[in-house]
Amino acid sequence: MTFLKENRYYRIAFDFVNNQFLAIDAADENKFAFGITIEQAIDTLVRQ
């Protein structure tokens, strides 16, 4: 599923090994960010 925040489309995944959420830029999969919460992962991705 793809979401939108601040004109950026992203996807969310969960890393079970590290117990962290992963936000991935839908336009460029090389841009991604981890966070303990979904919100933290998204905010970190948007700031890149």
C-alpha positions, 0 to 999 in steps of 0.5 A: 500500500502506498501513502502520501505525506508532504508530496512524497509517496512512501510505503511502510514495512516492518523489520522483524529482526530489528523490531523497527518500522521502515518507510520507503520512498515509492519514487526512489527505493534507495531512499528509506528510513527506520524508526521505532514507530511508524510516525518516526520512520515517516518523519525521518524519511520526509526530512531527507 
